[in-house]
């Protein structure tokens, strides 16, 4: 943590200088509880109310997610936030109808889509592996499948095939993503947002391995003098990687802990 010796001190800096503060948040597992089917995720109304307050108060409030930016906006259901989707591959600014897309990733969309069509076999359907089309990324989910070990083994075979065909792969919590073999991560989204914003302080909160790149982006920006205060919030969970705890400045328990932290941020009393 930079700029303050304790979490209360850092939160005070953010609260006291809201016009120069960015609040950056993962969605699934951070704002929205993890659910069996990703399409069923929702942000609790109490959390949404705090996000609305935060958007009115702070210079930047954004969600940075592995989902498509438009899908994240639908789940969070607040148009005044910015949304970074596809792990930094899309940027949907407040009020914009369409996201800006990373051209290097977009150039691979046809090959990723061709791969997804080629592996959509009856066996994959039998194992209840669900396919999520994110245009330049295709995700294969098996949370809640009747035979999770069998579904995971099928995903491992898909990953080997994707890599053999020159595509990139990324593993998440019971999900495999097949993606372009280009630099693509949430740290890119942090840089893209903060390059456009005149802020001195930033907080990022996340729960999964993909969020570690966002943590490191804040660290880099603070080391370069671009930020005076950088606060990395780890969301503790049974499935999260241990680095989320060890690399965080502060750890909270699940989306409920994040809601309480948001409440502390918007509390002006």
C-alpha positions in Angstrom: 0.0 0.0 0.0 1.4 3.4 -0.9 0.5 6.8 0.5 -0.7 5.6 3.9 0.5 3.3 6.6 -2.9 1.7 7.4 -6.1 0.8 5.6 -8.1 3.4 7.5 -5.5 6.0 6.5 -5.7 4.9 2.9 -9.5 4.9 2.8 -9.4 8.4 4.4 -7.2 9.6 1.6 -9.6 8.2 -1.0 -12.7 9.6 0.7 -11.2 13.0 1.3 -10.0 13.4 -2.3 -12.8 11.8 -4.3 -12.3 14.0 -7.4 -8.9 12.4 -7.9 -9.7 8.8 -6.9 -10.4 5.8 -9.1 -12.4 2.8 -7.7 -11.8 -0.3 -9.9 -13.7 -3.5 -9.2 -13.9 -7.1 -10.5 -17.4 -8.4 -10.9 -17.8 -12.1 -10.4 -16.8 -13.2 -6.9 -16.3 -9.5 -5.9 -19.5 -7.6 -6.5 -21.6 -10.6 -7.6 -21.6 -14.0 -5.8 -20.2 -16.9 -7.8 -23.1 -19.0 -9.1 -23.4 -22.3 -10.9 -24.3 -20.8 -14.3 -22.4 -17.6 -15.2 -25.4 -16.2 -17.0 -27.4 -16.2 -13.7 -25.0 -13.8 -11.9 -26.4 -10.7 -10.3 -25.2 -7.9 -8.2 -27.2 -7.5 -4.9 -29.3 -4.4 -4.8 -27.6 -3.2 -1.6 -24.2 -3.3 -3.5 -25.7 -1.6 -6.5 -26.9 1.2 -4.3 -23.4 1.8 -3.0 -22.0 1.7 -6.5 -24.4 4.4 -7.6 -23.3 6.5 -4.7 -19.6 5.8 -5.5 -20.2 6.8 -9.2 -21.6 10.1 -8.1 -18.7 10.8 -5.7 -15.5 9.5 -7.2 -13.7 10.6 -10.4 -13.7 7.0 -11.9 -15.7 4.0 -10.9 -15.2 1.0 -13.2 -15.7 -2.7 -13.4 -12.9 -4.8 -14.9 -13.9 -8.3 -15.9 -13.3 -11.3 -18.0 -16.9 -11.0 -19.3 -17.8 -9.0 -22.3 -18.1 -5.3 -21.4 -21.7 -5.1 -22.4 -22.6 -8.3 -20.5 -20.9 -6.8 -17.4 -23.0 -3.6 -17.8 -26.1 -5.7 -18.0 -25.3 -7.6 -14.8 -24.3 -4.5 -12.8 -27.0 -2.5 -14.4 -25.5 1.0 -13.9 -24.8 3.0 -17.1 -22.7 5.6 -15.3 -19.8 3.3 -14.7 -17.0 2.3 -17.1 -16.6 -1.3 -18.0 -13.4 -3.1 -19.1 -14.3 -6.5 -20.6 -12.5 -9.5 -22.0 -9.6 -9.1 -19.6 -8.6 -5.7 -21.0 -9.7 -6.4 -24.6 -12.7 -4.0 -24.5 -13.4 -0.6 -23.0 -17.0 0.6 -22.6 -17.1 4.1 -21.4 -20.1 5.6 -19.5 -22.9 6.3 -21.9 -21.2 4.6 -24.9 -23.3 2.2 -26.9 -20.3 0.1 -28.1 -17.0 -0.8 -26.6 -13.6 0.1 -28.0 -11.9 -3.2 -28.9 -8.2 -4.1 -28.8 -7.3 -4.4 -32.5 -4.6 -7.1 -31.9 -7.2 -9.4 -30.2 -10.0 -8.6 -32.6 -7.8 -9.8 -35.5 -7.9 -13.3 -34.1 -11.7 -13.4 -33.6 -12.4 -15.6 -36.7 -9.8 -18.2 -35.7 -11.2 -18.4 -32.1 -14.7 -18.7 -33.4 -13.7 -21.4 -35.9 -12.1 -23.3 -33.1 -15.2 -23.1 -30.9 -17.4 -24.5 -33.8 -15.0 -27.3 -34.4 -14.9 -28.6 -30.8 -18.7 -28.3 -30.2 -19.1 -32.1 -30.2 -21.9 -34.2 -28.8 -19.5 -35.5 -26.1 -18.9 -32.0 -24.8 -22.7 -31.5 -24.7 -23.1 -34.8 -22.9 -20.6 -33.7 -20.2 -22.6 -30.5 -19.8 -19.7 -28.2 -20.6 -21.3 -24.9 -21.3 -19.8 -22.6 -24.0 -19.8 -18.8 -23.5 -19.2 -16.8 -26.7 -17.3 -13.6 -25.9 -16.4 -12.9 -29.6 -12.6 -12.8 -29.3 -12.6 -15.2 -26.4 -14.6 -18.4 -26.0 -15.1 -19.8 -22.5 -15.9 -23.4 -21.5 -17.6 -23.7 -18.1 -18.1 -27.0 -16.1 -19.2 -25.7 -12.7 -22.1 -27.9 -11.6 -21.6 -30.5 -14.4 -22.8 -34.0 -13.3 -19.2 -35.3 -13.8 -17.0 -32.3 -13.0 -13.7 -34.4 -13.2 -14.7 -35.7 -16.6 -15.7 -32.3 -17.8 -12.4 -30.9 -16.6 -10.5 -33.6 -18.4 -12.4 -32.7 -21.6 -11.4 -29.1 -21.1 -7.8 -30.1 -20.6 -7.9 -31.8 -24.0 -9.5 -28.7 -25.5 -6.7 -26.6 -24.1 -4.0 -28.8 -25.6 -5.7 -28.7 -29.0 -6.1 -24.9 -28.8 -2.4 -24.4 -28.1 -1.4 -26.8 -30.8 -3.4 -24.6 -33.2 -1.6 -21.5 -32.0 -4.3 -20.1 -29.8 -3.9 -18.9 -26.2 -5.5 -20.5 -23.2 -6.3 -19.3 -19.7 -7.6 -21.2 -16.7 -10.1 -19.7 -14.2 -12.4 -21.1 -11.5 -13.9 -24.2 -13.3 -13.6 -22.4 -16.6 -11.2 -22.6 -19.6 -10.8 -19.6 -21.9 -9.5 -20.0 -25.4 -8.3 -16.6 -26.6 -5.9 -14.9 -29.0 -2.2 -15.5 -28.4 -1.7 -11.8 -27.6 -1.0 -9.8 -24.5 -4.4 -9.6 -22.8 -5.0 -9.1 -19.1 -6.8 -6.9 -16.6 -3.6 -4.9 -15.9 -4.0 -3.5 -19.4 -7.5 -2.4 -18.5 -6.2 -0.6 -15.4 -3.6 1.2 -17.5 -6.1 2.1 -20.2 -8.5 3.6 -17.8 -6.0 5.5 -15.7 -4.2 6.9 -18.8 -7.5 8.8 -19.5 -8.1 9.9 -15.9 -6.3 12.6 -13.9 -6.2 10.8 -10.5 -3.8 10.5 -7.7 -5.4 7.5 -5.8 -6.7 4.2 -6.9 -8.2 1.1 -5.4 -8.6 -2.3 -7.1 -10.6 -5.2 -5.7 -10.7 -8.8 -7.1 -10.8 -12.4 -6.1 -9.1 -14.5 -8.8 -5.8 -15.1 -10.6 -6.8 -12.7 -13.4 -7.0 -9.9 -10.8 -3.3 -10.3 -9.9 -2.3 -8.5 -13.1 -4.5 -5.5 -12.0 -2.8 -5.6 -8.6 0.6 -5.4 -10.3 -0.6 -2.6 -12.6 -1.4 -0.5 -9.5 2.0 -1.3 -8.0 3.7 -0.2 -11.3 1.8 3.0 -11.5 2.6 3.8 -7.8 6.3 3.0 -8.3 6.4 5.3 -11.4 4.9 8.2 -9.4 1.7 8.1 -11.4 -0.3 7.3 -8.2 0.2 8.6 -4.7 -2.0 6.0 -3.2 -2.6 2.4 -4.5 -4.8 0.0 -2.5 -5.1 -3.6 -3.5 -8.1 -5.4 -2.0 -8.2 -9.2 -2.1 -11.5 -11.0 -1.9 -11.0 -14.2 0.1 -12.8 -17.4 -1.1 -12.4 -21.1 -0.9 -11.5 -21.3 -4.6 -9.3 -18.2 -5.0 -5.5 -18.5 -5.5 -3.4 -17.9 -2.3 -1.7 -14.9 -4.0 -4.9 -12.9 -3.8 -4.4 -12.9 0.0 -0.6 -12.6 0.0 -0.4 -9.8 -2.6 -3.3 -7.7 -1.3 -3.0 -4.8 1.1 -6.2 -5.8 2.7 -8.4 -8.9 2.5 -12.2 -9.1 2.9 -14.5 -12.1 2.9 -16.5 -12.5 -0.3 -18.9 -10.1 -1.9 -20.4 -9.3 1.5 -17.0 -8.0 2.7 -16.7 -6.0 -0.5 -20.1 -4.4 0.1 -19.0 -3.4 3.6 -15.8 -1.8 2.2 -17.8 0.1 -0.4 -20.0 1.3 2.4 -16.9 2.6 4.2 -15.7 4.4 1.1 -19.0 6.3 0.4 -19.5 7.1 4.1 -19.0 10.8 4.5 -20.1 11.0 8.1 
